[in-house]
Amino acid sequence: MTKRSLRVMVVLFALLAFCFSSSQLSGQTLDKMKTQIQEKTLKNGMKFIVMEQHEAPVASFHVYADVGSAQEVEGITGISHILEHMAFKGTTTVGTKDYAVEVKVLDELDQVYEKLSREESQLKPDPERVKELKVRFEQLQQKAKEYVVTDEYSDLVMQQGDNSSNAYTSSDATQYIESLPANRLEFWMAITSDRFLNPVFREFYKERDVIMEERRLGLETQPIGKLLEDFEAAAFKAHPYHHEVIGHMSDLQRIRHQDVKDYFKKYYSPSNLTVAIVGDVDPQEVFKLAELYFERIPSGPRPEPLRTREPEQWGERRSTVKAQSQPVLIVGYHRPDVRHADNGALDALANIIGQGRSSRIWESLVKKEKAATQVGCFNGFPGDKYPNLIAFFSFTSKDKTAAQSLDLIDKEIEKIKKEPVSAQELAKYKQMTKKSLIGQMKSNARMAAQLTYYDVVQGDWRLLFDELANIDKITAADIQRVASTYLVATNRTVGEIIPEKN
């Protein structure tokens, strides 16, 4: 045995020993953590998951609305993201100087907008009528502004100790996040329940314009944004993963105030909301306050599950964008949703072949062949609740082409199909993944996010505590099998930025 082989063996055994010991220790810790969690579903269907963590007098609050851009239909794409913005605009008591007067102005504003939209959609719009309605519309916008207390919701939360109140919309969900001193529990209950019981989507038209500008600056003027939008549209011909979270510009221009109200009523019923609270709290106190504040919200039916499924792909698809940019390549292969038994092996495959500077495609494309300056692989794009993609990307080097990058990525994929990954690669993946998972559990905010995700998407928050064991079960043969099953040319979409010539 050579000295090099001996060193490899020593490192391998050390990794395996560490993984075994960490699994044992973290397994004991996870069993204890599980006992710290309690749950309660209110009479109106809203679910609360509470985990006691008394290390510091703080708590994190995570509201998971089971609605994202995947729930949107043609004509209202982008509405989930709009509603996320609107959730910070206040209620009948927060964000207003006089709601009784304000609501009348808002109603008239909507009426004028409807008349303006109808007139502009005529085959021969009356220019004078359009001008008159636009003037009146602007007057009402200014009048409505007089009653707005700007950012009052955010200011109230900040005054109580949260400097990081946030929200985000994805393809699969809309999530609202706060972290506060633990003795502000009842404050959070009061203000958040009011947010979902008495929302007022004030400044709707102004905020819609902000989002349209966000689309212009973040997508339409960015080569990568253009590539991703066209790539997703090519990869998904039926499933709503085919459109970006921000929506199409024409839809944003025409979404109405009433559309948002209707969407909220459908997807923000208590039965479609899950809350996780992690920190220095007493679960029984949480449940008592939840009944007091959140059971005020009328129950509603849980939205019907998404009907559309992406059909089988019959051949490779291509999407190209011309832009003033270096060549960029993205390749996506269809894969099942996150609940599928192959998910763990696909995650390991993505990590070993394309995540980090020690990954196979980094070694090949960046270090050895100098064909790219940046490469990577992400698993679960653009979401993972429904069947999605495992995707590779490459930013090509000067005087190199996307075709060269694709050829090199293909060669690495074929190697994994023919030869199992090494024991060292697999051990490293397991060590890193388990370390990351355990690290997330040490954070109140991340733990709250994990609990809501596992409960809504995976079906039960308890499944989170099976992840370490699931990671350990992944074998080299599993990785080889999923590579052969899913990473085939007929199952992929190739997107490319072609540089424009000056």
N, C-alpha and C positions, 0 to 999 in steps of 0.2 A: 504493500500500500504506500503510495507517495505521501509526502508531507501535506501536499495540497488536499489529497483525498481525506487524510486524517483530519485536517482542519474542518473540511466540509462536514464530516461525520460528527465531530464535536459540536459544531454549531447546530446541526440538525437535531441531535439529541437534547441539546440545551433548549432549543425552541419547543420541542415536543414535551419536555419536562415542565417548562414554564406554562404551556397551554394546559397540561393536565392539572397542575397545581392551581392555576388561576380558575379553571373550571370548577374545581372542588370548592375553593374558597368562595367564588362568586355564586356558586349554586346555593351554599348555605346562606349567603347574604340575600340572595333573591328570594329564598323561602321566607326569610324574616320580613323583607320588604313587602311581600305579598300580603302578609298578615296586617300590615299597616294601612291597607286600602279597604274602603267600604264604598258601597254604591247605593243609590236610591233613585227610583223613577217616580216622578210626581204624578198626580192624578191626570194632568194634562199631557203626559207623555214625555216630558223633558227629563233627561237623565243627568245625574250628578255623580261623579266619581271623585272620591276624596282620599288623599294620602297624607297621613300625619308625618311631618318631618320637623322635629323640634330643635334642630341644631341652631337656628337663628330665628328671630321674631319677625319673619317675613312670609309671604305666601304669593304664589303665582296662580293666575286665573286664565284659563284657556277655554274659549267658547268655539266649538267646532260646528259650523253650519254645513250640513251635508249637501252642498250645492256649489258647483263651479262652472266653468265655461262648457263642460260636457253636457250640462242640462239645457243649454241654450239652443234655440231653434233659429232658422233663417229669419232675418228681420230684426232680431233683438240680440245679435252677438255682441258681447261686451257688457251686457246688462249686469252680470254678476259682479264685475269689477266696479261698475257705476254704483251699485248698491253698497259695496264696501265703503266707497267714498261718502255716500249719503249717510252712513251710520254714524258719522262724526258730526253731523249737522244739528243734532239735538232732538228735542222732543217738544211736547206742548208746554213744558215748563222750563226746559233748558235750551238756551240759544235764542230766546225771544224776549222782547221788551213788552209785548202785548199780543198774545197769541189770538185772542178773540178778534182783533182787528186784522192781524197779519193773515189769518186763514182766509179772510174775505178777499184780500188782495191776491193771495196765491191762487184762489179759485178763479178770479177774473183773469189772471195772467194765463192760466191754462186754457181758458175759453178763447182768449184772443189768439193764443198760439195755434189752437185747433183751427180757427177760422183762417189764419195765415197759411197753415199747411195745406188746407183744402184749396185755397185760392191758388197757391203756387203750383199745385199738382194738376190744375186744369190744363187742357190743351192750349187754351189761349187765356192766360192769366190777365186780369185787369191791372195794368201797371199802377194806376192811381189807388186802387183798392189795396194792393200789396204795400205800397208806400205808406198809406194811412195806417194799416195794421202794424207795420213795423215800428212806426213812430209810437203808437199806443203801447206796443209790446215793450219798448225800451223805457217808456214812462213808468209802466207798472213794475218793471224790474228795479228801477231806481226807488220807487215807492216801497217795494217789498224789502229792499235793503235797509231802509230806515228802522225796521223792527228787528233786525238781526243783531244778536250779540255774538260776534265772531269768535269761533274756537272756544266757546264757553265749556263745552263738554271736556275737551282736552285740558283746558286750564284747571277745571275742578279736579280732575284725576291727578294732574301734576301737583296741585296744592296739597293733595293728600299723600304725596310721596312717590308717585310713579313718574319717572322721567322717560320711560320707554314704552308708553302705551302705543300699540301698533296693531296693524291688521294686514292681511294679504290674501289675494285671490289666486287660485291655481286652476288647473284643468279640473281638479276633483273636489275642491272645497273652498270655503271662505272662512277665515279664522281670525278671531279677535283675542288680543293678548294684553294682559296687564300684570304688573307685579307691584304689590303694596305692602306696607307694614301690616302684620297680622291683625292688629287691633282696628284695622279699617275694613274688616270683613263685611260688616253691615252696610257701610258706605257703598262698597262694591255691589252688594246685593240690590240696594235701593236704586243706584244710578243705572246699573246694567239692566235690571228688569224694566225700568222705565224706558230704556233704549229700545227694547223689543216690544213693549206694550203700547207706547205712545210715540212712535217715530214721526218726525216731520222732515220730509225731504226738501227742505228749503234750499234756495240757491241752486236748484237743479240745473237750470239752463246754463248758469255760469260754470258749474262744475263739469257739465258735459263738454263745454268748450275747452276746459283745462285738459280733459282726458283726450280729446281730439288732438290737441297740441302735443300731448304726451305720445300719442301714436305717431304723429308726424316726425317728432324729434328722435324718438327711440326706435322706430321701425322703418318708416318710409324713407328716411335720409341715411339709414345705416345699412351698408351692404350685408352684414350678418343678419340683421333683422329681416331684410328682404329674402335672403336665402332660407331662413328658418320658416317663414310664412309659406313660401312656395313649396318647400320640402314637405311640410306637414300636410299641405293640401294634396300633394301627390301621393304621399304614403297612406293617407286615410281618405278613401273616396266616399265612404258612407258614414262612418262614426264621427261624432262631433269633435273628436280630437283634431279634426282637419282644420280648425280655425284657431287663431291665436286668442289668448285670454283677453287681450284688449279689444278684440272685435274688429269688424270691417268698418271702414270709414263711413260708408253709406248708411249702415245701420246706426252708428253713433249719431249721425246727423239727424236721424228721423225717430229715434227712441223718444217716447213721450213720458211725461211725468206719471201718467196713469199706468203705463207699462211697468214702471218701477214699483208702483203701489201693488199692482196685481202680482208681480213676481215675488215681492216680499210676502204677500199673503199666502202664496202657494208654498214657498220654500223656507220660510222662517217661522213656520208653525212649531210649537214646542216639541212635537214628536220628531222633528228633523234637526233638533239642536242637542248637542252633548257638551257637558261642562266638566272639566277636570280642575280641581283645586289641590295644589300640593304645597305644603308648608306647615307653619306653626298654627294649626287650627284643630278644633275638636269636631270630628265628623258629625256628631249628634247636633251640635250647635249649627253647623252648616246646613244640615237637613231641615232643622226647625226654621231657620231664616229663609231657606229656599222655598219652603211651603208658604211662608208668610208673603214673600215678595213675588216669586215666580209663578205660583199657582193662580195668581190674578190674571195671567195671560190665557185667553180662551184656547182650548184645545182645537186641533184641526187634523184632518186626515194626513197621514204620511204620504208624500208625493209618490206617484207611480214610478217604479223602476224604469230606467232607460231601456227603450225597446230595441234601438238600432244596434246591431253588431257588425263589426267590420268583416266583410266576406273574405273568403280565401283569395289570396293574390295569385294570379295566373302567370306572371312573368315580371321580370325586372322593370322598374319604372325609373324615369330620369326627369330631373328638374334642373334647369340652368337659369342663372341670373347674370346679367352683364352689369358690371359696376367698376368704378375706379377703385380697385382693390387688388391685393395679391390673390392668387388662386386659393380658394378654400374648398375643402371637400367634406361632405357629411354623408355617411352611409348608415341606413337604418334597416334592421331586420325585425319583422314581426315576431312577437312573443306573447305568451299568455299573460293574464292578469297576475297580480302579486299573490293571490291566494293559491295559485297552482303549485303542485308539488315540485316543479322544476325551478321555482324562483330562486332558491338558495344556490343551486348549481350555476344558474345564470349570473347571479351576483358574483360568485367566485370567478367565473369565466371573465366577466367584465373587469374585475380587479386585476387578475393576473395578466391578462392580455393588454390592458390599456389604461390602468390608473396608477399614476405616479411615475417617477423618473427611473424606477427599476422595472417598469412594465415591459413587456415584450415589444410592443410597437414603438415605445420610446427608444429602446435600445437599437431597434432596427432602423426606423425612419429618421430619428434625430441624431443619435450618436454615430451609428455605423455608416449609413448611406447619405446623411446630410440632406435628405429629401424634404424635410419639414423642420420648422422652428418650434412647433407646438403640436402635440397629438394627445388624444385621450379617448376614453370610452365611457359612456354613461348608460346605466341600466334603469329602465323605467321612464321612458320619454314619450310624450310630454307629461304623462301622468302614469299611475300604476294601478288605479282602481279597476280599470278595464284593460282588455288586451292592448298592448302598447309596443314599444320598440326598444331593442338594445342597439345603441348607435355609436359609431366611430366618427371622429373628426380629425382633420389634418389642416394646419396652416402651412402651405408649402414654402420651401425656401426659394430664394431668388434664382431664376433660371431653371427651376424645376416645375413640374406639372402635376396637376391633380391626378392624372392618369397614372403617373409613377407612384404616387402615394397609395392609390387604390390597389395597384399591383402588389406593393409591399405588404399592405394590410391583408390582402387575400392570401399571400404566402404564409403569414403568421397564423391565420385562421386554419389553413390546411395543415400546418404543423400540429396544431392542437387536436385536430380531427384524427391524425395518424398516430401521434405519440402522446401518451398521458402526460399531464403536467407533473413536474417533479415533486417529490415529497417535501422538499424545502420550500417550494413556491406555495404549496397548499398549506403547510404549517404556518408560513408567514401571513398568508391571507387570514387564516383562522385567528391567529394571535391579534392582528391589527383590528379585525372586525369586532372581536369580543372586547378588546380594550376600548374601542370607540363606543360600543353599546353601553358598557359599564360606566364610562365617562359621562355619557348623556344622562344616565340615571342619577348622577350626583347633583345635577342641576334641577332645581324646582321647575323652572320654565320648560326645560327640555323634557323632563319627566311628564309634565302635564300634557305636552304636545304628543308624546308617545302614547300615553293612556287614551287620549281621544282618538288618535289615529288607529290604534289597534282595535278599539271598541267599534268604531264606525266602519272602517275598511276591512279589517280582518275578521270582525264579527264578535270579538270578545277581548277585553283588555288583558285578561289572564294569559293570552297567547304571547304577550310580550316576554313573559318569564320562561317561555319555552325556547326562546331564540338561541341561547347559548348551546343548548343540547342539539338544536337543529343545525347549527353551524358545525358542530363536531361530527355530525353524521355525513357531511358532504365528502364524497370520494373523488379521486382523479377520474375514475370511470364515469361518474355522473357528469363531470365537466366535459369529458370527451363526447359523451352521448348527446348533451344539449347542443354542443357546437355542431355536431353532425345533423341534428334535427332541425335547428332553426337558422343557422348561418349558411344558407344556400341562396344562390343567385336569384332564383325565381321568387324568393321571399323578401327581396330587398328593394329599397328605393335609394337612388344615388342622387345627391344634390351637389351642385358645383357653382362656384362663382367664377365666371370667365372675365378676366380683366379687360376693360375697355381700352382700346388704343387711343392715344392722344390725337 
